[in-house]
Amino acid sequence: MLISATFRVSPDKDRLEVLSLLEVWNEYIEGAPIKSLYFDGRKDETVQQISGHRKLTSQAHVALIEEPGSKYIGHISLTAGESVKEIAHCVIKFTKTNTMSLLSQSVIGCDGTNVNTGWKGGVIRLLETYVGRPLQWKLCMLHTNELPLRHLILEMDGCTKGPYSYSGAIGLLLIDCEKTPVVKFDQIDCTLQPLDLKDIKKLSRDQQYLYRICLAMKYGSCSSSVTDNSPGKLSHARWLTTANRLLGLYIGTPSPSQNLKILVNYVMLVYAPMRKHIRELAVRRILADRNKKTKNSGGLRFSKLPKLNFEAADYIDLIDWPNCVVTKPPLTLHIKDKVLREMCKEQFPVLTFEEFSCHTQSVERCVKLISEAAMNVCGETARDGYIRAKLQARKELPTFNSKGQYYSNT
């Protein structure tokens, strides 16, 4: 059925709605203090107006997010590549242009690449120099935890093939591993801590699967709570599901290869375990450090990586802690010693400071949205309006699994 032009939404009306969103946002951010700043970016195919014609060019964009709440602040466009100085300069320029205050900023979040974390000229170091005080680093823990597993898989099984598959013999079997029946398998002991049901419910569905299948492999018996659930979709953006599928493949393989055994042992002994004694040791180390004076405790700090001991038999022996220059994290300075001791005793401790995300997933979602906007509209203002309109639409009309969820029960 054709729709009459009378009932179609005018493009001018769309533009007015986007402009009104921008006006509301500009009023909101004027002089607003920022508690935290998370950033990430990449090069995109970007529509640009050149000599009166629209052309596709390559341009780097960086998304800016505030936590908690994953609030989209804006994005910046880099003109001279992705140099450290330009990223820091553009972030500072953006905050000045929009009269945003960094006086209250205490947290900086990003991934752990050297461009961001360089001790002398990294983006974080330059921003700390600008604000004149140390910031709490929130380097993406998902990247930190998953990168070793990723590199081990590349070494044992070969490179990836597209965003959802592998090229090696083990990787190809991961796609349908949940369809294979469970066979008799060798137990693998691990230091996984038992959790109460209320604590298990706090985990995501994929984390629950990993927890249950690790217990199954530890005791050599696989229950229906594992076989009746999905290990999660295979994706190189979610290495947790890859770990789930490696264990699922192991319990369904009568004669696993040596490489599969190596990967499974890594997941069981390194990737999955929750080791409470490490947290207890961390509290003791913090308390001991508070009793002695440290260098740079009051001003800017140089975050240089200490020398690693590759002969270490345990995680806690990787660095020589007593001989390291230790500085106090800005977010935990106000926590009393008594509270620290109580926190280490709980499986899921109640935090006494504002919670900031330890990963950059919300930033990566905005990076993807910026890439989409760069291909559809021309100019930074239009891109920003496109992004805000999309975010507002998602907020007002979220995705539902069925039509019945559109209607209220009242």
C-alpha positions as a LaTeX table, in Angstrom:
\begin{tabular}{lrrr}
\hline
Residue & $x$ (\AA) & $y$ (\AA) & $z$ (\AA) \\
\hline
Met1 & 0.00 & 0.00 & 0.00 \\
Leu2 & 1.35 & 3.41 & $-1.01$ \\
Ile3 & 1.55 & 6.13 & 1.63 \\
Ser4 & 0.45 & 9.59 & 0.64 \\
Ala5 & 3.09 & 12.30 & 0.83 \\
Thr6 & 0.72 & 14.19 & 3.13 \\
Phe7 & 1.32 & 11.66 & 5.92 \\
Arg8 & 5.07 & 11.35 & 5.56 \\
Val9 & 7.34 & 13.03 & 8.10 \\
Ser10 & 9.06 & 15.99 & 6.52 \\
Pro11 & 12.91 & 15.94 & 6.45 \\
Asp12 & 12.79 & 19.52 & 7.76 \\
Lys13 & 10.83 & 18.29 & 10.80 \\
Asp14 & 13.50 & 15.65 & 11.41 \\
Arg15 & 16.21 & 18.31 & 11.29 \\
Leu16 & 14.30 & 20.54 & 13.71 \\
Glu17 & 13.92 & 17.63 & 16.15 \\
Val18 & 17.66 & 16.90 & 16.00 \\
Leu19 & 18.49 & 20.60 & 16.48 \\
Ser20 & 16.15 & 20.81 & 19.48 \\
Leu21 & 17.92 & 17.80 & 21.03 \\
Leu22 & 21.24 & 19.56 & 20.53 \\
Glu23 & 19.93 & 22.77 & 22.11 \\
Val24 & 18.66 & 20.86 & 25.16 \\
Trp25 & 22.01 & 19.12 & 25.44 \\
Asn26 & 24.00 & 22.36 & 25.15 \\
Glu27 & 21.93 & 23.88 & 27.97 \\
Tyr28 & 22.54 & 20.75 & 30.07 \\
Ile29 & 26.32 & 20.57 & 29.67 \\
Glu30 & 27.08 & 24.27 & 30.05 \\
Gly31 & 29.39 & 24.42 & 33.04 \\
Ala32 & 28.46 & 20.88 & 34.11 \\
Pro33 & 31.25 & 19.17 & 36.08 \\
Ile34 & 32.51 & 15.83 & 34.75 \\
Lys35 & 33.17 & 13.09 & 37.31 \\
Ser36 & 34.74 & 10.69 & 34.85 \\
Leu37 & 35.79 & 10.61 & 31.22 \\
Tyr38 & 35.92 & 7.39 & 29.19 \\
Phe39 & 37.18 & 7.47 & 25.61 \\
Asp40 & 37.91 & 5.21 & 22.65 \\
Gly41 & 37.92 & 5.60 & 18.89 \\
Arg42 & 38.88 & 4.35 & 15.46 \\
Lys43 & 39.19 & 5.40 & 11.82 \\
Asp44 & 35.94 & 5.43 & 9.86 \\
Glu45 & 34.83 & 5.86 & 6.29 \\
Thr46 & 33.40 & 9.38 & 6.61 \\
Val47 & 31.13 & 11.40 & 4.33 \\
Gln48 & 32.62 & 14.87 & 3.80 \\
Gln49 & 31.72 & 17.88 & 1.67 \\
Ile50 & 34.65 & 18.56 & $-0.68$ \\
Ser51 & 34.38 & 21.19 & $-3.45$ \\
Gly52 & 30.60 & 21.06 & $-3.33$ \\
His53 & 30.46 & 17.28 & $-3.62$ \\
Arg54 & 30.05 & 14.55 & $-1.04$ \\
Lys55 & 33.01 & 12.19 & $-0.93$ \\
Leu56 & 34.09 & 9.30 & 1.29 \\
Thr57 & 37.32 & 9.88 & 3.19 \\
Ser58 & 39.06 & 8.17 & 6.09 \\
Gln59 & 38.86 & 10.06 & 9.38 \\
Ala60 & 39.48 & 9.09 & 13.00 \\
His61 & 36.78 & 9.76 & 15.59 \\
Val62 & 36.91 & 9.42 & 19.38 \\
Ala63 & 33.82 & 8.85 & 21.54 \\
Leu64 & 33.56 & 10.56 & 24.95 \\
Ile65 & 31.43 & 8.96 & 27.70 \\
Glu66 & 30.75 & 9.81 & 31.33 \\
Glu67 & 30.21 & 7.14 & 33.98 \\
Pro68 & 28.26 & 6.06 & 35.94 \\
Gly69 & 25.25 & 5.90 & 33.68 \\
Ser70 & 27.10 & 5.64 & 30.34 \\
Lys71 & 26.18 & 9.21 & 29.35 \\
Tyr72 & 27.26 & 10.18 & 25.85 \\
Ile73 & 29.12 & 13.50 & 26.14 \\
Gly74 & 30.10 & 13.90 & 22.51 \\
His75 & 32.75 & 12.93 & 19.98 \\
Ile76 & 35.83 & 14.53 & 18.49 \\
Ser77 & 37.25 & 14.29 & 14.98 \\
Leu78 & 41.00 & 14.02 & 14.50 \\
Thr79 & 42.48 & 15.79 & 11.49 \\
Ala80 & 46.16 & 14.82 & 11.71 \\
Gly81 & 45.80 & 11.08 & 12.34 \\
Glu82 & 45.66 & 9.47 & 15.77 \\
Ser83 & 48.68 & 11.00 & 17.52 \\
Val84 & 48.75 & 11.09 & 21.31 \\
Lys85 & 49.05 & 14.87 & 21.51 \\
Glu86 & 46.16 & 15.46 & 19.11 \\
Ile87 & 43.81 & 13.16 & 21.04 \\
Ala88 & 44.61 & 14.91 & 24.34 \\
His89 & 44.48 & 18.37 & 22.72 \\
Cys90 & 41.09 & 17.67 & 21.07 \\
Val91 & 39.60 & 16.33 & 24.33 \\
Ile92 & 40.71 & 19.46 & 26.21 \\
Lys93 & 39.50 & 21.72 & 23.37 \\
Phe94 & 36.11 & 19.96 & 23.37 \\
Thr95 & 35.60 & 20.54 & 27.10 \\
Lys96 & 36.60 & 24.20 & 26.78 \\
Thr97 & 34.36 & 24.80 & 23.75 \\
Asn98 & 31.37 & 23.31 & 25.59 \\
Thr99 & 32.28 & 25.05 & 28.87 \\
Met100 & 32.54 & 21.70 & 30.64 \\
Ser101 & 34.45 & 21.66 & 33.92 \\
Leu102 & 37.14 & 19.04 & 34.63 \\
Leu103 & 37.70 & 20.31 & 38.19 \\
Ser104 & 35.62 & 17.42 & 39.60 \\
Gln105 & 37.06 & 14.73 & 37.35 \\
Ser106 & 38.58 & 11.87 & 39.31 \\
Val107 & 38.44 & 8.95 & 36.82 \\
Ile108 & 39.82 & 8.37 & 33.32 \\
Gly109 & 38.78 & 5.24 & 31.37 \\
Cys110 & 40.13 & 3.68 & 28.17 \\
Asp111 & 41.81 & 0.54 & 26.87 \\
Gly112 & 45.37 & $-0.32$ & 27.85 \\
Thr113 & 47.24 & 0.53 & 24.63 \\
Asn114 & 50.54 & 2.36 & 24.99 \\
Val115 & 49.08 & 5.39 & 23.19 \\
Asn116 & 46.84 & 5.88 & 26.22 \\
Thr117 & 49.03 & 4.62 & 29.06 \\
Gly118 & 52.52 & 5.79 & 28.10 \\
Trp119 & 54.23 & 6.94 & 31.31 \\
Lys120 & 55.77 & 10.04 & 29.75 \\
Gly121 & 53.58 & 11.13 & 26.83 \\
Gly122 & 50.43 & 8.97 & 26.89 \\
Val123 & 46.96 & 10.49 & 26.61 \\
Ile124 & 46.24 & 9.86 & 30.30 \\
Arg125 & 49.53 & 11.45 & 31.35 \\
Leu126 & 48.80 & 14.57 & 29.26 \\
Leu127 & 45.28 & 14.88 & 30.71 \\
Glu128 & 46.61 & 14.43 & 34.26 \\
Thr129 & 49.15 & 17.19 & 33.57 \\
Tyr130 & 46.32 & 19.43 & 32.33 \\
Val131 & 44.11 & 18.95 & 35.42 \\
Gly132 & 47.15 & 19.05 & 37.72 \\
Arg133 & 46.45 & 15.92 & 39.76 \\
Pro134 & 46.50 & 12.11 & 39.43 \\
Leu135 & 43.34 & 10.45 & 38.10 \\
Gln136 & 41.98 & 6.99 & 38.83 \\
Trp137 & 42.85 & 4.79 & 35.86 \\
Lys138 & 40.04 & 2.52 & 34.64 \\
Leu139 & 41.75 & 0.42 & 31.99 \\
Cys140 & 39.32 & $-2.03$ & 30.40 \\
Met141 & 39.54 & $-5.22$ & 32.48 \\
Leu142 & 37.73 & $-7.22$ & 29.81 \\
His143 & 40.57 & $-6.52$ & 27.39 \\
Thr144 & 43.15 & $-7.21$ & 30.09 \\
Asn145 & 41.62 & $-10.59$ & 30.95 \\
Glu146 & 40.84 & $-11.69$ & 27.41 \\
Leu147 & 43.99 & $-10.72$ & 25.51 \\
Pro148 & 46.18 & $-13.53$ & 26.95 \\
Leu149 & 43.50 & $-16.10$ & 26.03 \\
Arg150 & 43.21 & $-14.59$ & 22.56 \\
His151 & 46.97 & $-14.78$ & 21.93 \\
Leu152 & 47.15 & $-18.33$ & 23.28 \\
Ile153 & 44.39 & $-19.41$ & 20.86 \\
Leu154 & 46.24 & $-17.74$ & 17.97 \\
Glu155 & 49.39 & $-19.64$ & 18.94 \\
Met156 & 47.68 & $-23.01$ & 19.46 \\
Asp157 & 45.06 & $-22.93$ & 16.70 \\
Gly158 & 45.86 & $-20.22$ & 14.18 \\
Cys159 & 44.31 & $-16.88$ & 13.29 \\
Thr160 & 40.68 & $-15.82$ & 13.33 \\
Lys161 & 38.49 & $-15.81$ & 10.22 \\
Gly162 & 36.01 & $-12.96$ & 10.21 \\
Pro163 & 34.28 & $-11.53$ & 13.30 \\
Tyr164 & 32.60 & $-14.78$ & 14.38 \\
Ser165 & 34.82 & $-17.71$ & 13.33 \\
Tyr166 & 38.28 & $-19.26$ & 13.39 \\
Ser167 & 40.46 & $-20.91$ & 10.76 \\
Gly168 & 42.03 & $-23.64$ & 12.92 \\
Ala169 & 40.82 & $-27.19$ & 13.59 \\
Ile170 & 39.73 & $-26.41$ & 17.17 \\
Gly171 & 38.08 & $-23.11$ & 16.29 \\
Leu172 & 35.95 & $-24.66$ & 13.56 \\
Leu173 & 34.57 & $-27.18$ & 16.06 \\
Leu174 & 33.54 & $-24.44$ & 18.52 \\
Ile175 & 30.62 & $-23.33$ & 16.32 \\
Asp176 & 28.41 & $-26.35$ & 17.11 \\
Cys177 & 30.10 & $-27.66$ & 20.27 \\
Glu178 & 26.86 & $-27.47$ & 22.32 \\
Lys179 & 25.23 & $-30.03$ & 20.00 \\
Thr180 & 27.72 & $-32.79$ & 20.82 \\
Pro181 & 26.76 & $-35.21$ & 23.64 \\
Val182 & 28.83 & $-35.28$ & 26.82 \\
Val183 & 31.39 & $-38.10$ & 27.01 \\
Lys184 & 33.59 & $-39.39$ & 29.81 \\
Phe185 & 36.30 & $-36.78$ & 30.40 \\
Asp186 & 39.33 & $-36.29$ & 32.65 \\
Gln187 & 38.83 & $-34.06$ & 35.67 \\
Ile188 & 40.81 & $-30.81$ & 35.89 \\
Asp189 & 41.23 & $-29.37$ & 39.35 \\
Cys190 & 41.04 & $-25.60$ & 39.84 \\
Thr191 & 40.82 & $-23.04$ & 42.65 \\
Leu192 & 37.28 & $-21.96$ & 41.80 \\
Gln193 & 35.51 & $-20.69$ & 44.91 \\
Pro194 & 31.98 & $-22.06$ & 45.61 \\
Leu195 & 29.27 & $-19.40$ & 45.46 \\
Asp196 & 25.87 & $-19.08$ & 47.13 \\
Leu197 & 22.79 & $-19.07$ & 44.91 \\
Lys198 & 22.23 & $-15.34$ & 45.55 \\
Asp199 & 25.79 & $-14.62$ & 44.38 \\
Ile200 & 25.40 & $-16.79$ & 41.27 \\
Lys201 & 22.33 & $-14.76$ & 40.28 \\
Lys202 & 24.48 & $-11.63$ & 40.24 \\
Leu203 & 26.54 & $-13.11$ & 37.41 \\
Ser204 & 25.57 & $-12.73$ & 33.75 \\
Arg205 & 24.17 & $-15.73$ & 31.88 \\
Asp206 & 27.51 & $-16.41$ & 30.17 \\
Gln207 & 29.38 & $-16.10$ & 33.48 \\
Gln208 & 26.95 & $-18.54$ & 35.12 \\
Tyr209 & 27.61 & $-21.03$ & 32.33 \\
Leu210 & 31.39 & $-20.71$ & 32.82 \\
Tyr211 & 31.03 & $-21.15$ & 36.59 \\
Arg212 & 28.87 & $-24.27$ & 36.28 \\
Ile213 & 30.91 & $-25.97$ & 33.58 \\
Cys214 & 34.12 & $-25.32$ & 35.55 \\
Leu215 & 32.58 & $-27.03$ & 38.57 \\
Ala216 & 31.45 & $-29.91$ & 36.34 \\
Met217 & 35.00 & $-30.40$ & 35.05 \\
Lys218 & 36.45 & $-30.06$ & 38.53 \\
Tyr219 & 34.26 & $-32.88$ & 39.91 \\
Gly220 & 34.05 & $-34.94$ & 36.70 \\
Ser221 & 30.24 & $-34.89$ & 36.48 \\
Cys222 & 28.16 & $-32.75$ & 34.12 \\
Ser223 & 24.60 & $-31.87$ & 35.17 \\
Ser224 & 21.64 & $-30.61$ & 33.14 \\
Ser225 & 22.34 & $-27.04$ & 34.35 \\
Val226 & 25.24 & $-27.10$ & 31.88 \\
Thr227 & 23.94 & $-29.21$ & 29.00 \\
Asp228 & 20.52 & $-27.49$ & 28.88 \\
Asn229 & 22.01 & $-23.99$ & 28.60 \\
Ser230 & 23.79 & $-22.19$ & 25.79 \\
Pro231 & 27.48 & $-21.25$ & 26.09 \\
Gly232 & 26.71 & $-17.98$ & 24.28 \\
Lys233 & 27.23 & $-16.82$ & 20.73 \\
Leu234 & 30.73 & $-17.07$ & 19.32 \\
Ser235 & 32.16 & $-13.58$ & 18.79 \\
His236 & 35.64 & $-12.07$ & 18.87 \\
Ala237 & 34.18 & $-9.18$ & 20.84 \\
Arg238 & 33.11 & $-11.63$ & 23.60 \\
Trp239 & 36.00 & $-13.98$ & 24.48 \\
Leu240 & 34.07 & $-15.25$ & 27.50 \\
Thr241 & 31.82 & $-17.25$ & 25.17 \\
Thr242 & 34.93 & $-18.63$ & 23.45 \\
Ala243 & 36.17 & $-19.89$ & 26.83 \\
Asn244 & 32.73 & $-21.44$ & 27.46 \\
Arg245 & 32.81 & $-23.22$ & 24.12 \\
Leu246 & 36.34 & $-24.52$ & 24.64 \\
Leu247 & 35.20 & $-26.25$ & 27.84 \\
Gly248 & 32.01 & $-27.44$ & 26.12 \\
Leu249 & 34.07 & $-28.92$ & 23.29 \\
Tyr250 & 36.36 & $-30.66$ & 25.79 \\
Ile251 & 33.55 & $-32.48$ & 27.63 \\
Gly252 & 32.13 & $-33.64$ & 24.28 \\
Thr253 & 35.40 & $-34.90$ & 22.75 \\
Pro254 & 36.39 & $-38.55$ & 23.43 \\
Ser255 & 40.10 & $-37.99$ & 22.64 \\
Pro256 & 40.97 & $-34.27$ & 22.92 \\
Ser257 & 44.13 & $-33.07$ & 21.18 \\
Gln258 & 47.12 & $-31.78$ & 23.12 \\
Asn259 & 46.45 & $-28.21$ & 21.96 \\
Leu260 & 42.84 & $-28.40$ & 23.16 \\
Lys261 & 44.06 & $-29.66$ & 26.54 \\
Ile262 & 46.44 & $-26.70$ & 26.82 \\
Leu263 & 43.66 & $-24.21$ & 26.05 \\
Val264 & 41.22 & $-25.87$ & 28.46 \\
Asn265 & 43.81 & $-25.99$ & 31.24 \\
Tyr266 & 44.48 & $-22.28$ & 30.75 \\
Val267 & 40.77 & $-21.49$ & 31.07 \\
Met268 & 40.41 & $-23.66$ & 34.17 \\
Leu269 & 43.58 & $-22.57$ & 35.95 \\
Val270 & 44.02 & $-18.92$ & 34.88 \\
Tyr271 & 40.99 & $-17.43$ & 33.12 \\
Ala272 & 38.12 & $-18.63$ & 35.31 \\
Pro273 & 39.31 & $-18.94$ & 38.95 \\
Met274 & 38.27 & $-16.40$ & 41.58 \\
Arg275 & 41.06 & $-16.39$ & 44.13 \\
Lys276 & 39.93 & $-14.79$ & 47.35 \\
His277 & 43.36 & $-15.00$ & 48.97 \\
Ile278 & 44.73 & $-12.55$ & 46.37 \\
Arg279 & 42.21 & $-9.93$ & 47.54 \\
Glu280 & 43.14 & $-10.59$ & 51.16 \\
Leu281 & 46.82 & $-10.19$ & 50.31 \\
Ala282 & 46.04 & $-6.96$ & 48.42 \\
Val283 & 44.35 & $-5.50$ & 51.51 \\
Arg284 & 47.36 & $-6.40$ & 53.67 \\
Arg285 & 49.71 & $-4.79$ & 51.15 \\
Ile286 & 47.58 & $-1.61$ & 51.01 \\
Leu287 & 47.48 & $-1.37$ & 54.80 \\
Ala288 & 51.25 & $-1.86$ & 55.01 \\
Asp289 & 51.83 & 0.78 & 52.34 \\
Arg290 & 49.66 & 3.31 & 54.19 \\
Asn291 & 52.07 & 3.16 & 57.11 \\
Lys292 & 55.02 & 4.37 & 55.06 \\
Lys293 & 55.57 & 7.45 & 52.93 \\
Thr294 & 55.76 & 6.98 & 49.17 \\
Lys295 & 57.19 & 9.11 & 46.39 \\
Asn296 & 54.82 & 11.32 & 44.43 \\
Ser297 & 52.02 & 10.57 & 46.91 \\
Gly298 & 50.61 & 14.08 & 46.72 \\
Gly299 & 51.20 & 15.15 & 43.11 \\
Leu300 & 51.42 & 13.74 & 39.60 \\
Arg301 & 52.80 & 10.23 & 39.25 \\
Phe302 & 54.77 & 8.38 & 36.61 \\
Ser303 & 53.00 & 5.08 & 35.94 \\
Lys304 & 55.95 & 3.04 & 34.69 \\
Leu305 & 55.51 & $-0.71$ & 34.35 \\
Pro306 & 57.75 & $-2.59$ & 36.80 \\
Lys307 & 60.07 & $-5.32$ & 35.61 \\
Leu308 & 58.24 & $-8.63$ & 35.30 \\
Asn309 & 59.53 & $-11.88$ & 36.74 \\
Phe310 & 58.79 & $-14.44$ & 34.02 \\
Glu311 & 60.06 & $-17.24$ & 36.26 \\
Ala312 & 57.27 & $-16.57$ & 38.79 \\
Ala313 & 55.21 & $-19.59$ & 39.79 \\
Asp314 & 52.29 & $-17.48$ & 41.01 \\
Tyr315 & 50.49 & $-14.28$ & 40.04 \\
Ile316 & 51.55 & $-12.43$ & 43.18 \\
Asp317 & 55.26 & $-12.97$ & 42.43 \\
Leu318 & 55.22 & $-11.35$ & 38.98 \\
Ile319 & 56.57 & $-8.05$ & 40.36 \\
Asp320 & 58.86 & $-7.15$ & 43.25 \\
Trp321 & 56.28 & $-5.16$ & 45.24 \\
Pro322 & 58.56 & $-3.96$ & 48.12 \\
Asn323 & 60.94 & $-2.27$ & 45.66 \\
Cys324 & 58.23 & $-0.66$ & 43.49 \\
Val325 & 57.29 & 3.01 & 43.72 \\
Val326 & 53.70 & 2.76 & 44.99 \\
Thr327 & 51.14 & 5.56 & 44.73 \\
Lys328 & 47.70 & 5.72 & 46.30 \\
Pro329 & 44.61 & 5.43 & 44.04 \\
Pro330 & 42.54 & 8.67 & 44.22 \\
Leu331 & 39.20 & 6.85 & 44.67 \\
Thr332 & 40.27 & 4.80 & 47.70 \\
Leu333 & 42.06 & 7.46 & 49.72 \\
His334 & 39.01 & 8.09 & 51.93 \\
Ile335 & 38.39 & 4.40 & 52.76 \\
Lys336 & 39.29 & 3.63 & 56.36 \\
Asp337 & 41.51 & 0.69 & 57.29 \\
Lys338 & 38.67 & $-1.04$ & 59.16 \\
Val339 & 36.42 & $-0.92$ & 56.09 \\
Leu340 & 39.20 & $-2.37$ & 53.92 \\
Arg341 & 39.57 & $-5.36$ & 56.23 \\
Glu342 & 35.81 & $-6.01$ & 56.09 \\
Met343 & 35.71 & $-5.75$ & 52.29 \\
Cys344 & 38.20 & $-8.57$ & 51.78 \\
Lys345 & 36.03 & $-10.99$ & 53.77 \\
Glu346 & 32.97 & $-10.69$ & 51.52 \\
Gln347 & 32.50 & $-12.50$ & 48.19 \\
Phe348 & 30.71 & $-9.44$ & 46.78 \\
Pro349 & 31.70 & $-6.57$ & 49.12 \\
Val350 & 29.56 & $-3.47$ & 49.54 \\
Leu351 & 31.65 & $-0.64$ & 48.12 \\
Thr352 & 31.88 & 2.63 & 50.01 \\
Phe353 & 32.69 & 4.79 & 47.00 \\
Glu354 & 30.89 & 5.65 & 43.79 \\
Glu355 & 31.03 & 2.79 & 41.31 \\
Phe356 & 32.72 & 3.47 & 37.98 \\
Ser357 & 32.77 & 0.88 & 35.22 \\
Cys358 & 35.98 & $-1.17$ & 34.97 \\
His359 & 35.42 & $-1.83$ & 31.26 \\
Thr360 & 34.75 & 0.24 & 28.13 \\
Gln361 & 31.79 & $-1.60$ & 26.59 \\
Ser362 & 29.53 & 1.47 & 26.62 \\
Val363 & 32.25 & 3.47 & 24.86 \\
Glu364 & 32.62 & 0.79 & 22.19 \\
Arg365 & 28.86 & 0.92 & 21.55 \\
Cys366 & 29.16 & 4.66 & 20.91 \\
Val367 & 32.21 & 4.11 & 18.67 \\
Lys368 & 30.05 & 1.80 & 16.55 \\
Leu369 & 27.27 & 4.41 & 16.47 \\
Ile370 & 29.74 & 7.11 & 15.38 \\
Ser371 & 30.88 & 4.87 & 12.51 \\
Glu372 & 27.25 & 4.51 & 11.43 \\
Ala373 & 26.68 & 8.27 & 11.62 \\
Ala374 & 29.86 & 8.99 & 9.65 \\
Met375 & 28.50 & 7.00 & 6.70 \\
Asn376 & 25.04 & 8.60 & 6.77 \\
Val377 & 25.43 & 12.32 & 7.47 \\
Cys378 & 27.98 & 15.01 & 6.67 \\
Gly379 & 29.63 & 17.27 & 9.24 \\
Glu380 & 30.36 & 17.01 & 12.97 \\
Thr381 & 27.15 & 18.76 & 14.08 \\
Ala382 & 25.00 & 16.50 & 11.91 \\
Arg383 & 26.86 & 13.41 & 13.19 \\
Asp384 & 26.33 & 14.49 & 16.78 \\
Gly385 & 22.63 & 15.09 & 16.17 \\
Tyr386 & 22.29 & 11.70 & 14.45 \\
Ile387 & 23.91 & 9.96 & 17.43 \\
Arg388 & 21.79 & 11.76 & 20.04 \\
Ala389 & 18.60 & 11.10 & 18.10 \\
Lys390 & 19.48 & 7.38 & 17.95 \\
Leu391 & 20.26 & 7.23 & 21.67 \\
Gln392 & 17.03 & 9.06 & 22.51 \\
Ala393 & 15.02 & 6.71 & 20.29 \\
Arg394 & 16.55 & 3.67 & 22.00 \\
Lys395 & 15.69 & 5.14 & 25.37 \\
Glu396 & 12.07 & 5.87 & 24.47 \\
Leu397 & 11.46 & 2.72 & 22.40 \\
Pro398 & 13.68 & $-0.16$ & 23.53 \\
Thr399 & 13.80 & $-3.50$ & 21.77 \\
Phe400 & 11.27 & $-6.14$ & 22.84 \\
Asn401 & 11.41 & $-9.88$ & 22.30 \\
Ser402 & 7.70 & $-10.24$ & 21.53 \\
Lys403 & 4.68 & $-8.08$ & 20.71 \\
Gly404 & 3.13 & $-8.86$ & 24.08 \\
Gln405 & 5.89 & $-6.89$ & 25.82 \\
Tyr406 & 4.75 & $-3.69$ & 24.10 \\
Tyr407 & 1.61 & $-3.61$ & 26.25 \\
Ser408 & 1.37 & $-2.84$ & 29.93 \\
Asn409 & $-0.20$ & $-5.41$ & 32.27 \\
Thr410 & $-2.29$ & $-2.69$ & 33.95 \\
\hline
\end{tabular}
